[in-house]
Amino acid sequence: MSGIYIHIPFCKQACHYCDFHFSTQIQNKAVMVEMILLELEKRKDFLSITDPVETIYFGGGTPSLLNEKELASIINTLYKHYNLDLKEFTLEANPDDLQPNKLKNIKSLGVDRLSIGIQSFDEGVLKFYNRAHNQKESLNAIDLAKDAGFEKLSIDLIYGFPNETHSIWEKDLEQALILDPGHISSYALTIEPKTAFGNWLKKGEFNEASEDFVAEQFELLQKEMTMAGYIQYEISNFGKAGQFALHNTNYWLGVPYLGIGPSAHSFDGKKRGHNIANNALYIKSIREGKLPYQVDELSEEELVNEYILTSLRTLWGCDLDKLNMEYGVQLDQEELKKLINLKLIAIHENAVKLSDKGKLLADTVAASLFI
């Protein structure tokens, strides 16, 4: 099995926290779609023809900015050049794009899962983040998607907004669980240097929340999700039974995938690579018949450490048998004992798994086990 990720690098406006690759020059969208179609054709041999593509994921940027014709052209090209046996077809969307006709069109093209970038239900927070949608659109998005027949839904929420109390986050969680989408991805507000927030922080015009404040909100998230019947199957992802995201799960489990579009990453099982993160240069390269793709060779050590890092984030943990059989590697026993004594990990069915306490320190725990 394998997956295909397609990056749509356009947004209506720049969110103040975002450092993903995108452009607000939406007038170039039609040309970009043409180049994506050409790249899909040129890279049709990246994935084995005998290895069916089971998941497709349109990310960005804002894929819901695509019109029906643009989306259909990409989907038709996928069916033309790839061996598709789809188990999941996800499209990221912003609430302000989800009008009834738009939803009907998206669903008619085969998209069966929406990942909706709500981020918060608080009007003030949405304005502070410079989101393109408002509180009402946040509240209506799930109901509109359900009315259109979507059964697999996910919403994104951001915690760690600096405030004197946890009241905003508590209300966001309460509202999310009333809507009950079935899957919730939640990430801490991270201040990246090349964002508006990063510039404000540098100038002393913005103060980020303390680590303790953010940790308390993460623990509140875990508690409320568990009480509502959601399973934390990855540190930032919670789903009810049968609602786990297949595409992203495959990332964490090391399944091959092809990334299409500027800045998109790919993995063939041994080597990683990425496309250039520049719209103009991406378009120029494709027009000239060149692939704007750079291979990132991974050593055996890097592959092992990457597996440790990603697998530890999941419900299934780091499989000690897999490490031994595939890489001939055994983790340091003394370090494992130390982490167990600190109640950061447990070993169950020969897999190393993070405790709730360990999930707060996931990267640190993983780094201590690197070979």
KELUMZA-50007 format. One line per 8 residues: number of its first residue (from 0); their letters; for each residue x, z, y of N, C-alpha, C, O. Coordinates in pm, whole numbers. Atoms other than C-alpha are relative to their C-alpha. Example, Ala and Ser with C-alpha at 12.3 -4.5 7.8 and 13.67 -1.06 7.14 Angstrom:
2
0	as	89/0/-119/1230/780/-450/90/0/120/194/66/118; -82/-6/-119/1367/714/-106/-77/73/109/-26/90/220
! end
This chain:
371
0	msgiyihi	84/0/-119/0/0/0/88/0/124/204/40/119; -73/3/-126/105/-49/361/-101/0/114/-222/-2/91; 87/-1/-116/-32/-46/715/53/-90/109/171/-128/108; -40/79/-117/-26/-249/1035/-47/73/126/-163/111/139; 30/-60/-131/-8/-97/1383/13/-108/106/111/-182/107; -3/98/-108/-89/-312/1687/-10/72/133/-108/141/161; -6/-71/-128/11/-186/2030/-57/-88/112/-8/-198/137; 61/69/-114/-209/-293/2321/47/71/127/-2/179/159
8	pfckqach	-73/-74/-105/8/-208/2625/-63/-7/139/4/-38/237; 67/4/-129/-252/-188/2902/-90/122/18/-152/170/-77; 91/-109/-37/-439/91/3080/-57/-29/138/7/-97/219; 60/17/-133/-675/96/3377/82/70/106/98/20/217; -81/-78/-92/-460/362/3540/94/89/-79/74/110/-199; -102/-80/67/-163/584/3460/-38/147/-1/-55/208/105; 22/-144/10/-238/932/3329/129/72/40/238/24/11; -116/-66/-58/-6/1182/3494/97/59/-103/211/91/-69
16	ycdfhfst	-86/-58/102/133/1313/3164/60/-103/-96/147/-69/-176; -27/97/106/176/988/2969/134/-71/18/165/-120/126; -124/77/-2/513/836/2880/1/-107/-109/107/-159/-144; 9/113/93/387/582/2623/21/-129/78/10/-132/201; -21/128/-67/459/218/2697/-134/-66/32/-216/-90/-56; 123/68/-42/181/56/2901/23/-61/138/122/-33/205; 0/58/-134/110/-146/3213/-143/3/52/-239/-6/-25; 133/8/-61/-180/-139/3458/-29/-141/50/-131/-165/115
24	qiqnkavm	20/141/-38/-139/-516/3517/-88/-69/-104/-41/-152/-182; 92/45/105/-446/-595/3309/-25/-151/4/-71/-208/-94; 21/144/-8/-461/-954/3435/88/-77/-98/63/-194/-124; -88/64/97/-182/-1030/3184/-46/20/-145/24/-18/-239; 47/-37/134/-392/-915/2889/-18/-121/-91/21/-116/-208; 26/118/84/-493/-1263/2764/130/-61/-52/138/-101/-168; -130/54/42/-132/-1384/2756/62/91/-106/118/42/-205; -56/-94/97/-24/-1069/2573/-67/-17/-137/1/-14/-239
32	vemillel	70/20/127/-291/-1125/2307/53/-126/-69/72/-126/-191; -57/123/59/-158/-1480/2254/134/28/-66/162/-23/-174; -133/-31/54/193/-1341/2199/-12/89/-125/66/75/-219; 24/-85/117/62/-1076/1958/-41/-87/-120/2/-62/-233; 40/92/107/-102/-1355/1756/122/-72/-58/133/-88/-179; -120/70/45/230/-1541/1741/93/93/-77/152/55/-178; -86/-94/72/421/-1229/1641/-56/32/-139/19/42/-236; 62/-24/131/172/-1159/1363/33/-112/-98/60/-87/-215
40	ekrkdfls	-32/113/86/235/-1507/1228/148/-2/-38/183/-26/-154; -143/4/25/614/-1486/1262/47/110/-95/148/95/-164; -46/-115/79/635/-1149/1085/-84/22/-125/-87/132/-180; 91/-14/114/392/-1218/802/73/36/-130/10/84/-224; -76/-31/122/673/-1175/545/65/137/3/135/174/-91; -61/-134/-9/778/-827/664/-51/91/-111/25/167/-170; 60/-78/107/536/-666/420/-15/-87/-124/-44/-206/-114; 10/75/125/532/-770/55/-142/-53/-19/-240/19/2
48	itdpveti	131/62/21/249/-1011/-24/-75/67/-114/-198/62/-120; 64/-70/112/184/-810/-341/-40/142/37/-104/212/-41; 29/-135/-46/156/-490/-138/-115/-6/101/-92/-39/217; 114/19/-90/-195/-484/12/4/92/122/46/208/114; 12/-79/-123/-247/-367/369/-132/76/-7/-240/17/-10; 120/-83/16/-488/-75/344/-49/60/131/-164/103/140; 43/-58/-128/-493/46/705/47/-87/116/157/-141/115; -35/64/-127/-497/-117/1047/-31/100/111/-132/170/108
56	yfgggtps	17/-95/-110/-455/82/1366/34/-70/132/147/-112/152; -23/51/-135/-497/-50/1721/25/120/92/-65/201/115; -34/-110/-89/-316/189/1955/49/-51/134/49/-172/159; -45/45/-131/-180/185/2306/58/110/85/110/208/34; 93/88/-65/-225/188/2591/-147/31/-31/-182/139/-78; 144/-16/18/-598/136/2571/-57/-122/-71/-98/-217/-4; 53/115/74/-712/-102/2293/-145/-33/31/-187/-148/16; 141/29/-30/-1075/-64/2398/-16/-86/125/-128/-123/160
64	llnekela	5/95/-111/-985/-278/2702/-13/-144/-50/-49/-233/27; 14/134/56/-982/-580/2469/-148/-41/-1/-235/40/-33; 137/47/12/-1293/-794/2491/-23/-49/-143/70/-54/-224; 35/36/137/-1476/-914/2180/80/-121/-50/125/-123/-164; -74/120/39/-1303/-1255/2177/146/33/-32/201/-17/-130; -141/-37/21/-955/-1103/2207/18/79/-128/109/52/-207; -9/-81/122/-1016/-846/1937/-24/-85/-124/45/-71/-225; 31/87/114/-1170/-1107/1706/116/-91/-34/143/-116/-152
72	siintlyk	-112/91/26/-872/-1340/1747/112/71/-75/175/12/-163; -104/-76/69/-630/-1068/1637/-43/29/-144/36/15/-238; 50/-32/135/-848/-968/1341/0/-124/-88/38/-116/-205; -1/125/78/-888/-1330/1228/141/-38/-43/163/-86/-154; -139/30/33/-511/-1375/1242/52/93/-108/129/51/-195; -38/-95/105/-461/-1062/1033/-50/-47/-136/24/-46/-234; 57/47/127/-693/-1195/764/65/-130/-46/75/-155/-167; -60/127/36/-525/-1534/774/138/17/-63/173/-56/-156
80	hynldlke	-141/-7/39/-167/-1415/722/37/121/-86/150/128/-134; -35/-122/72/-187/-1079/544/-98/27/-114/-214/-14/-110; 80/-39/115/-314/-943/215/-71/131/32/-15/239/13; 74/-118/-45/-581/-704/341/-93/53/-108/-172/-21/-166; 93/-73/88/-756/-450/122/-32/130/72/12/237/31; 11/-108/-96/-876/-224/399/-78/121/-49/-188/111/-103; 64/-129/26/-956/140/344/-35/71/132/-116/163/135; 24/-63/-131/-950/226/717/45/-97/110/152/-157/101
88	ftleanpd	-32/87/-113/-956/29/1043/-34/78/127/-150/94/164; 16/-88/-115/-900/244/1352/29/-72/131/120/-154/139; -26/48/-134/-924/155/1718/-6/118/97/-104/192/100; 2/-103/-103/-825/392/1997/-87/-47/117/-85/-165/153; 91/36/-108/-1078/401/2279/-9/113/102/5/230/68; 29/-98/-103/-1139/574/2608/-151/10/19/-222/-90/5; 146/-19/-10/-1486/721/2669/-69/-95/97/-183/-136/73; 64/86/-99/-1550/504/2976/-21/-143/-48/-96/-219/13
96	dlqpnklk	18/135/56/-1523/189/2763/-113/-7/-104/-153/-116/-145; 90/-2/115/-1775/300/2501/-147/-12/41/-224/84/33; 141/31/-28/-2098/138/2615/-64/-53/-129/6/-105/-215; 67/40/125/-2363/56/2347/34/-140/-48/61/-158/-167; -31/138/42/-2297/-322/2347/144/-12/-47/173/-81/-145; -142/2/37/-1921/-268/2332/18/60/-139/89/4/-222; -9/-66/130/-1958/-30/2039/-56/-89/-111/2/-98/-219; 62/91/99/-2187/-273/1857/95/-114/-36/109/-150/-153
104	nikslgvd	-92/110/24/-1934/-554/1899/122/44/-80/165/-24/-173; -118/-52/71/-1639/-343/1784/-33/21/-147/45/-17/-235; 37/-28/138/-1824/-235/1473/-26/-129/-78/7/-138/-197; 30/126/69/-1937/-589/1391/126/-73/-42/122/-158/-132; -127/65/32/-1571/-696/1381/76/72/-111/185/29/-150; -60/-67/114/-1492/-448/1104/69/131/29/114/199/-64; -57/-130/-32/-1358/-148/1292/-93/108/-54/-213/107/-25; 87/-103/59/-1484/155/1099/36/142/44/-26/239/1
112	rlsigiqs	-42/-134/-46/-1304/442/1277/43/-10/145/121/-98/182; -38/-7/-140/-1273/530/1644/79/128/26/42/236/-19; -77/-115/-48/-1008/758/1792/-19/5/151/35/-79/223; 45/-3/-139/-1147/863/2129/85/98/82/94/216/50; -89/-82/-83/-913/990/2401/-74/82/102/-78/47/220; 77/-86/-92/-1123/1265/2551/92/89/81/79/96/204; -102/-88/-60/-836/1511/2627/-57/131/54/1/236/31; 66/-121/-48/-1070/1759/2799/-144/-33/37/-178/-147/66
120	fdegvlkf	138/16/-46/-1436/1815/2880/-17/59/140/-128/62/193; 5/-64/-131/-1350/1983/3211/25/-105/109/127/-174/106; -10/102/-105/-1407/1765/3519/128/15/82/195/-84/112; -119/-23/-81/-1127/1926/3718/128/-38/-73/219/-95/-13; -118/33/80/-874/1887/3437/13/-151/-14/123/-205/0; -4/146/13/-967/1521/3384/52/-65/127/132/-160/121; -48/55/-127/-911/1450/3753/148/31/19/224/-54/67; -140/-39/-14/-581/1640/3750/90/-84/-90/203/-118/-53
128	ynrahnqk	-75/86/91/-465/1436/3450/-3/-147/43/73/-229/-9; 22/138/-45/-579/1117/3634/-58/-87/-111/-21/-203/-128; 69/77/103/-798/1012/3343/-101/-95/64/-153/-69/172; 91/102/-54/-1018/704/3393/-146/37/-23/-235/-25/36; 139/-37/28/-1330/878/3257/-32/136/60/56/210/104; 44/-127/-56/-1535/1174/3373/-61/89/-109/-66/52/-226; 54/-99/94/-1694/1479/3211/-121/-54/-76/-132/-36/-197; 120/52/65/-2026/1307/3142/36/-100/-109/-24/-100/-217
136	eslnaidl	-42/99/98/-1852/1021/2963/67/65/-120/52/18/-233; -58/-77/111/-1652/1272/2756/-109/54/-91/-99/45/-214; 108/-63/77/-1972/1445/2649/-83/-102/-77/-134/-72/-185; 87/100/62/-2157/1122/2566/69/-85/-106/1/-147/-188; -73/97/82/-1881/938/2378/-33/11/-149/-57/-90/-214; 24/-18/144/-1938/1088/2032/-142/-41/-37/-162/-110/-137; 140/34/30/-2318/1055/2043/-21/-152/3/-92/-207/-81; 14/145/-10/-2293/691/2154/62/-68/-122/6/-164/-176
144	akdagfek	-67/59/117/-2047/614/1873/-81/22/-127/-92/-68/-210; 83/-28/117/-2268/782/1614/-126/-87/1/-167/-137/-103; 120/85/-12/-2573/593/1745/31/-144/-39/-56/-217/-88; -40/138/33/-2376/270/1696/33/-15/-148/63/-126/-194; -22/7/144/-2326/358/1329/138/40/-47/169/26/-165; -133/-43/42/-1969/490/1330/-10/136/-70/-65/232/-16; 1/-124/78/-1926/756/1061/134/71/1/142/191/-25; -134/-58/-6/-1551/811/1099/45/3/146/71/-101/207
152	lsidliyg	-33/-18/-141/-1464/953/1439/108/107/16/114/203/-60; -100/-99/-35/-1173/1140/1591/5/12/152/-18/-86/223; -22/-16/-144/-1116/1287/1936/137/64/22/185/142/-60; -125/-63/-43/-793/1379/2113/-31/107/103/-113/87/192; 9/-107/-98/-766/1707/2301/140/48/35/229/51/-50; -129/-53/-46/-478/1845/2508/-17/147/33/-109/186/106; -1/-143/-37/-404/2218/2523/127/29/80/219/-53/85; -117/-38/-79/-157/2402/2744/-12/-33/148/87/-26/220
160	fpnethsi	20/20/-143/-311/2313/3082/24/133/71/-39/234/38; -35/-128/-65/-161/2576/3317/-119/61/72/-180/-1/159; 115/-70/-57/-427/2830/3409/22/149/-19/105/189/-100; -18/-145/9/-459/3205/3454/-52/56/-131/-1/156/-181; 60/-47/124/-674/3245/3142/-13/-118/-97/23/-232/-65; 23/105/100/-762/3051/2826/-142/-56/8/-186/-126/-83; 142/33/-7/-1117/2992/2949/-27/-151/-12/-121/-191/-80; 22/146/6/-1085/2613/2996/17/-49/-143/-63/-128/-192
168	wekdleqa	-27/43/137/-935/2567/2650/-109/51/-95/-150/-21/-186; 106/-54/84/-1196/2794/2491/-127/-84/13/-194/-111/-87; 120/83/-21/-1475/2585/2646/19/-139/-60/-74/-196/-116; -27/131/61/-1308/2260/2537/-20/5/-151/-81/-85/-209; 15/-13/145/-1291/2382/2178/-146/20/-39/-193/-39/-136; 142/-24/29/-1649/2508/2186/-79/-130/8/-161/-158/-79; 73/125/-17/-1776/2174/2316/37/-101/-108/-50/-173/-158; -43/93/104/-1568/1974/2068/-69/30/-132/-110/-62/-202
176	lildpghi	60/-38/127/-1711/2168/1776/-152/-13/1/-213/-28/-104; 144/29/-10/-2067/2132/1904/-22/-149/-31/-117/-184/-101; 10/144/25/-2013/1753/1900/38/-33/-144/-15/-128/-203; -38/9/141/-1845/1789/1558/34/-142/-45/-38/-201/-125; -34/139/34/-1666/1452/1531/49/-19/-143/45/-130/-196; -53/12/135/-1517/1529/1188/151/-1/-5/210/36/-106; -145/1/-9/-1157/1486/1301/41/26/144/-16/-31/237; -49/-33/-133/-969/1633/1596/153/-1/-3/214/69/-84
184	ssyaltie	-145/-3/-21/-611/1557/1703/26/75/130/-35/44/233; -22/-83/-118/-474/1813/1947/148/22/23/222/61/-68; -142/-5/-34/-142/1815/2128/21/87/123/-64/94/212; -36/-79/-117/29/2048/2372/37/-93/116/100/-197/95; -40/73/-118/68/1921/2726/151/7/13/208/115/30; -146/7/-7/430/1806/2738/38/-73/128/-13/-181/156; -42/59/-126/600/1733/3068/122/-87/-24/232/-37/-48; -109/95/22/811/1419/3029/60/-41/135/-12/-54/234
192	pktafgnw	-70/24/-128/1073/1333/3297/-53/-117/82/-62/-107/204; 36/121/-74/948/983/3388/-150/-14/22/-202/-125/34; 143/0/-26/585/1083/3442/-26/64/136/64/122/197; 35/-66/-127/399/1201/3752/23/150/-9/79/210/83; -23/-145/16/403/1556/3616/148/33/0/190/134/58; -144/-22/2/775/1526/3549/60/-3/139/145/79/172; -48/8/-139/838/1421/3909/-46/120/81/31/175/161; 50/-117/-73/617/1699/4042/76/126/-38/107/210/47
200	lkkgefne	-74/-118/48/797/1955/3826/138/4/64/185/109/107; -134/9/-57/1134/1835/3953/0/38/148/95/98/197; 11/-31/-143/1016/1868/4314/-55/139/28/-66/180/143; 57/-133/-17/869/2212/4254/-147/-1/40/-198/98/92; 141/13/-38/514/2084/4308/-95/27/-117/-217/17/-102; 82/-22/119/394/2167/3956/70/103/-88/191/97/-107; -55/-101/91/442/2465/3724/-68/-14/-135/-191/-3/-145; 58/13/133/395/2413/3352/-29/137/-59/26/238/-14
208	asedfvae	37/-126/65/243/2681/3128/120/55/-78/208/-20/-120; -108/-64/75/473/2930/2957/-13/-32/-149/-121/-68/-197; 2/25/145/569/2886/2591/-97/94/-70/-167/53/-163; 91/-96/63/375/3202/2502/-145/-40/23/-228/-29/-68; 136/42/-33/63/3073/2679/-41/-118/-89/-151/-120/-142; 27/117/83/84/2742/2492/-16/40/-146/-105/-9/-215; 8/-46/139/146/2920/2159/-132/71/-27/-190/55/-135; 128/-69/17/-161/3137/2211/-115/-101/-12/-208/-79/-89
216	qfellqke	106/101/9/-374/2826/2265/7/-75/-132/-96/-114/-187; -15/63/131/-231/2667/1950/-61/89/-108/-130/40/-198; 56/-93/98/-323/2978/1752/-151/7/11/-220/19/-90; 145/3/-20/-671/2974/1904/-59/-127/-62/-166/-124/-123; 40/128/60/-700/2608/1800/-8/14/-153/-108/-25/-213; -1/-17/145/-604/2694/1440/-117/86/-46/-185/54/-144; 107/-94/38/-851/2982/1426/-137/-67/8/-215/-59/-87; 132/60/-20/-1150/2789/1566/-24/-117/-95/-134/-134/-147
224	mtmagyiq	14/113/93/-1084/2480/1355/-29/49/-142/-115/-6/-210; 20/-54/135/-1061/2685/1035/-141/55/-17/-206/32/-118; 134/-59/6/-1382/2873/1112/-108/-109/-5/-215/-88/-62; 98/109/-3/-1559/2539/1169/11/-92/-121/-62/-192/-130; -12/80/122/-1447/2398/833/94/-118/10/91/-207/-75; -100/105/-16/-1170/2174/962/131/45/-67/168/162/-59; -124/-28/72/-847/2154/758/117/-51/83/118/-166/127; -120/41/-73/-511/2147/936/93/-71/-99/179/-8/-160
232	yeisnfgk	-78/75/99/-358/1872/725/132/-51/56/217/-99/-18; -126/27/-68/-84/1804/981/-1/87/124/-109/120/174; -5/-101/-105/34/2028/1262/-96/-28/115/-159/63/167; 86/34/-114/-159/1840/1531/-134/-61/-39/-210/-103/47; 120/71/46/-441/1704/1316/-86/85/-93/-37/147/-187; 98/-80/72/-754/1869/1181/-115/-90/-42/-171/-164/40; 110/83/45/-1015/1702/968/-84/71/-104/-34/156/-179; 84/-49/108/-1309/1788/751/33/-79/-127/95/-185/-120
240	agqfalhn	-29/67/127/-1288/1694/383/-49/-144/5/-163/-169/43; 36/140/-1/-1286/1315/350/17/-68/135/-12/-187/148; -13/55/-135/-1208/1265/721/145/-7/47/170/-38/164; -140/11/-40/-828/1274/721/32/-144/38/-21/-238/-22; -41/135/-43/-669/976/901/98/-58/-101/209/-7/-117; -85/59/103/-528/753/628/125/-64/60/235/-48/7; -113/72/-59/-306/545/857/111/96/41/227/76/5; -101/-95/-46/-129/839/1018/57/82/-115/176/115/-115
248	tnywlgvp	-49/-73/117/-106/1027/690/108/-82/-70/209/-27/-114; -100/86/64/81/730/546/132/-2/77/239/-11/17; -123/-13/-79/329/750/836/81/120/-50/200/109/-81; -68/-125/34/410/1109/745/51/0/-144/146/71/-176; -39/3/141/436/1028/375/98/-114/-31/134/-136/-147; -104/100/20/681/741/428/-46/-133/-54/33/-206/-114; 52/129/46/455/445/348/43/-110/98/40/-86/219; -42/109/-91/580/108/491/-112/-44/94/-229/-41/58
256	ylgigpsa	97/53/-96/410/-29/801/69/-98/93/189/-90/118; -47/100/-95/448/-319/1041/-58/32/137/-179/54/150; 44/-23/-137/431/-262/1416/8/-128/81/112/-194/84; 11/124/-78/320/-549/1641/-27/35/146/-104/127/176; 20/-22/-142/336/-567/2021/118/72/62/198/132/-11; -113/-64/-67/581/-435/2283/6/150/-29/-95/220/-22; -32/-140/32/739/-97/2190/-41/44/-139/-10/156/-179; 47/-40/134/582/-98/1841/116/17/-97/213/-59/-93
264	hsfdgkkr	-101/-29/102/787/48/1556/-47/-47/-137/-167/-58/-163; 28/43/137/808/-71/1195/89/75/-97/194/128/-58; -77/-67/105/932/76/867/-28/-72/-132/-143/-85/-173; 20/74/125/992/-116/543/26/86/-124/31/35/-235; -29/-93/109/1064/192/331/143/47/0/175/153/-55; -141/-36/-9/1437/196/405/53/-8/142/134/75/185; -49/23/-135/1494/65/755/-114/10/101/-227/-31/75; 94/-3/-112/1320/132/1083/44/-100/104/159/-143/107
272	ghnianna	-32/91/-109/1303/-95/1381/-106/9/107/-212/68/86; 97/-7/-109/1129/-138/1713/6/-125/86/111/-189/98; 8/109/-96/1014/-406/1954/41/49/138/34/169/168; -39/-34/-136/1137/-415/2311/-120/58/75/-232/9/62; 107/-68/-75/935/-185/2540/-6/-56/142/12/17/239; 8/67/-130/894/-437/2821/-92/-120/-18/-61/-212/-94; 100/106/21/590/-662/2850/54/-140/33/36/-233/-44; -49/132/-43/760/-946/3041/105/-54/-96/102/-172/-131
280	lyiksire	-105/45/92/1062/-959/2810/-56/-28/-140/-8/-117/-209; 67/25/128/840/-934/2502/-64/-139/2/-44/-217/-91; 67/129/-12/634/-1232/2620/102/-114/4/86/-215/-64; -104/103/-12/946/-1431/2715/65/-28/-136/87/-143/-173; -67/15/129/1109/-1367/2377/-89/-74/-100/-42/-166/-167; 91/65/95/804/-1467/2172/-18/-147/36/-20/-233/-52; 16/139/-44/756/-1783/2382/121/-85/-38/107/-205/-63; -122/72/35/1116/-1878/2306/23/-7/-150/125/-58/-196
288	gklpyqvd	-11/4/145/1054/-1837/1934/88/109/-58/131/99/-174; -85/-109/46/1255/-1515/1908/-85/125/-22/-188/144/43; 68/-128/21/1146/-1179/1772/71/108/81/191/128/64; -62/-104/-84/1207/-898/2025/14/131/-77/-32/236/-32; 0/-110/97/1285/-665/1735/144/43/-30/229/-40/-59; -132/-55/29/1585/-438/1683/-8/92/-121/-91/183/-124; -2/-82/121/1664/-287/1343/81/127/24/189/122/82; -69/-127/-7/1761/79/1329/41/39/-142/-39/93/-218
296	elseeelv	-49/-33/134/1975/125/1018/4/152/-18/55/224/67; 2/-143/29/1922/467/860/93/31/-117/88/-35/-221; -85/-44/109/2183/642/652/-85/79/-99/-198/118/-68; 71/-80/100/2082/824/334/-30/139/55/-138/194/31; 19/-133/-60/2127/1152/522/-114/-2/100/-196/90/102; 108/10/-99/1898/1036/802/-135/-16/-67/-234/41/-21; 125/16/73/1632/926/554/-48/133/-58/-167/165/-52; 35/-131/57/1642/1266/382/-50/93/109/-154/157/93
304	neyiltsl	38/-92/-107/1627/1460/708/-133/-40/64/-212/45/104; 127/48/-53/1344/1242/834/-115/40/-92/-221/82/-45; 103/-41/95/1148/1311/517/-28/149/12/-144/191/11; 18/-145/-15/1207/1686/555/-83/29/125/-177/108/120; 67/-25/-128/1092/1676/918/-148/-37/-5/-233/40/37; 139/47/-2/775/1472/863/-85/68/-107/-200/104/-82; 79/-58/108/667/1617/529/-35/145/27/-144/191/-9; 28/-140/-31/695/1975/651/-117/17/95/-182/122/97
312	rtlwgcdl	112/-7/-95/438/1896/919/-135/-9/-70/-238/18/-8; 127/29/68/176/1820/654/-45/111/-94/31/201/-130; 61/-90/97/-55/2011/426/72/-3/-134/77/97/-205; -61/18/132/136/1874/126/143/50/-7/195/75/-116; -132/-58/-5/475/1997/237/112/-92/-48/90/-209/-78; -120/72/41/824/1888/142/19/14/-151/46/123/-201; -3/2/147/831/1790/-226/144/9/-49/223/-84/-32; -137/-21/46/1146/1933/-383/37/-93/-114/152/-134/-127
320	dklnmeyg	-26/95/109/1111/1711/-690/33/-139/55/123/-206/4; -25/130/-61/1097/1400/-470/140/-4/59/212/-103/43; -134/-5/-58/1410/1507/-283/106/-16/-108/205/-87/-90; -99/3/107/1593/1555/-611/3/-135/-71/110/-190/-97; 6/124/78/1471/1242/-791/37/-124/82/105/-213/32; -25/119/-81/1487/994/-501/134/1/72/195/-104/94; -121/-8/-80/1788/1125/-313/112/83/-63/224/87/-12; -100/-87/61/1968/1362/-550/36/118/88/150/164/87
328	vqldqeel	-24/-107/-97/1931/1636/-290/-76/126/-38/-192/120/-79; 64/-131/15/1858/2006/-330/20/78/129/131/81/183; -10/-77/-123/1782/2224/-29/78/128/-22/82/182/-133; -81/-122/5/2002/2522/51/-87/120/-40/-180/157/31; 81/-110/54/1866/2811/-157/2/124/89/-99/192/105; -10/-118/-87/1993/3081/77/-84/-18/126/-147/76/174; 80/26/-119/1828/2914/375/-149/8/-32/-228/57/49; 139/-11/42/1502/2885/182/-43/145/-12/-151/183/34
336	kklinlkl	31/-143/14/1513/3256/94/-15/66/137/-104/148/157; 4/-56/-135/1582/3342/458/-133/-34/68/-196/53/128; 124/43/-63/1283/3138/579/-122/63/-65/-221/92/2; 109/-68/70/1059/3290/311/-11/144/48/-121/192/74; -1/-139/-46/1163/3641/417/-51/13/143/-111/115/180; 49/-1/-138/1086/3552/777/-147/-41/9/-206/-46/117; 141/42/9/740/3440/658/-28/-129/79/-136/-146/136; 16/128/-66/794/3093/805/-40/-110/-98/-101/-210/-60
344	iaihenav	34/97/103/754/2905/476/-45/72/-127/-27/193/-142; 27/-44/137/624/2944/123/27/-119/-90/20/-234/-45; -19/108/96/701/2742/-189/-113/6/-100/-132/105/-171; 118/6/88/394/2633/-381/3/-133/-74/13/-239/-13; -5/119/85/392/2387/-673/122/-85/32/115/-208/40; -131/59/-27/757/2311/-595/2/-84/127/74/-184/136; -2/63/-132/681/2205/-239/16/108/107/-47/213/100; -21/-93/-112/803/2379/77/-109/-24/103/-126/-136/152
352	klsdkgkl	111/14/-95/510/2447/309/15/104/111/54/218/88; -6/-89/-115/497/2598/655/-116/99/-2/-228/63/-36; 107/-97/-24/303/2919/714/-59/-29/138/-6/-112/212; 55/18/-134/80/2940/1022/104/39/105/114/-25/209; -108/-40/-90/367/3123/1189/107/-108/7/160/-137/114; -102/104/5/608/2853/1076/-39/-125/74/47/-198/123; 45/120/-70/392/2580/1229/31/6/149/41/-98/215; -40/-15/-140/476/2722/1571/146/-38/22/187/-69/134
360	ladtvaas	-144/26/-9/845/2661/1493/41/-113/-95/150/-110/-151; -19/102/103/818/2349/1278/132/-74/13/203/-91/-86; -124/77/-17/1108/2153/1428/122/86/-28/220/38/-86; -113/-91/24/1338/2455/1416/17/26/-149/129/26/-200; -6/-22/144/1250/2525/1053/55/-124/-70/142/-113/-157; -47/125/63/1303/2161/957/150/-18/22/223/-53/-70; -142/19/-32/1640/2147/1135/89/93/-81/201/56/-116; -80/-94/79/1760/2454/944/14/-43/-145/99/9/-217
368	lfi	-5/49/138/1695/2267/617/67/-138/-12/85/-188/-123; -63/131/3/1860/1938/715/131/5/-81/201/107/-85; -124/5/79/2144/1826/491/116/-46/91/229/-57/44
! end
